[in-house]
């Protein structure tokens, strides 16, 4: 939602004056994700508040972020109406963050022999990349998505997915108000983990590390391990809805058309009608109305799941 808010001009309003740039951006991205990824299963994972176990352990967790404009918040109910109109599953819980649900559903998808695509700009999710799970970072409204698997993450950042939490322990994460080891940057952190593999390994070999870096590590030892713990995603969450319940079929195309009419998204209405005529569109969308060609609803042979 936040990405959509900044991607679409805030001047986009209905004739009645309702600001809908976030809603339009979300709708456009969701349609493009469906058309590009062609998933058999899909779920949107949301943050629910500021009472997660991470907030309970760290009172300043995520403090210091830039203030979100008021005209973003007022559009959230409309966005949720969009999600409902599209018939898409979503999940949130005050105890966990959206990233934890990404982890839980990704691992469940892998266990069920699915290929998984996690759509997010949050680098915490890099720890989830495997030979069956890839991270898709949206660019230009998903027109130029960047796909990262284990090899791409290691080539770009110098660390493996299983080292992401340790990396965050060293460099911190300003967006989450986690400082890490003050003075340790990405290059040094990657070099340390390449040599010693884990954060524990780094601290077991302090004597071999040059004095300037060693002093920083010794000073912020407790902080480093705390930030690593904050970065580790929780995967053993009961799935509600279940994988079966997030299967894409019989999506209510007519409801989406009606919603687009209310919000005056003429361009997206045209895109949706074109999408429904594709082979994949015929598999996931229900018939729009009696004037439309009958749309077949069925299952895609290659199971895939998109997490957003």
Buried (B, 14 or more C-beta within 10 A) or exposed (E): BEBBBEBBEBEBEEEEEBBBBBBBBBBBBBBBBBBBBBBBBBBBBBBBEEEBBBBEEBEEBBEEEEEEEEEBEEBEEBBBBBBEBBBBBBBBBEBBBBBBBBBBBBBBBBEEEBBBBBBBEBBBBBBBBBEBBBBBBBEEBBEEBEEBBBEBBBEEBBBBBBBBBBBBBBBBBEEBBBBBBEEBEEEBBBEBBEEBBBBEEBBEEBEEBEEEBBEBBEEBBEBBBBBBBBBBBBBEBEBEEEBEEBBBBEBBBBBBBBBBEEBBBEEBBEBBBEBBEEEBBBBBBBBBEEEBEEBEBEEBEEBBBBBB
